[in-house]
Amino acid sequence: QVQLVESGGGLVQPGGSLRLSCAASGFTFSSSAMSWYRQAPGKERELVAAISSAGGSINYADSVKGRFTISRDNAKKTVYLQMNSLKPEDTAVYYCKAQTWTSRNYWGQGTQVTVAS
């Protein structure tokens, strides 16, 4: 049974930081590309950051470059998203996605991030 469990969301003031985690199970994590998406109210889900299976290839949305960092620990089967200098426009539900080597996609349940004073 595939599971992706996000954690680390919450309420933070503008300029603050949060670290999201996504713990994976039920599939071969080390062979899977991982990514973080987000969806704000009334908006489509958008890609925030992606990392290849071995971590050698990383991509970010322009809106988060220089502020967010994606990383992974294959031994712990966990992917992280370090978010610094948060802005109100970063407010969204953040989702973890796995793409396996067979091109199957799995999603987590999401974690709410709210940036407000």
PyMOL commands that set and color helices and strands:
alter all, ss='L'
color gray80, all
select helices_A, chain A and resi 29-31+88-90
alter helices_A, ss='H'
color red, helices_A
select strands_A, chain A and resi 3-7+10-12+18-25+33-39+46-51+58-60+68-73+78-83+92-99+105-107+111-115
alter strands_A, ss='S'
color yellow, strands_A
deselect
rebuild
show_as cartoon
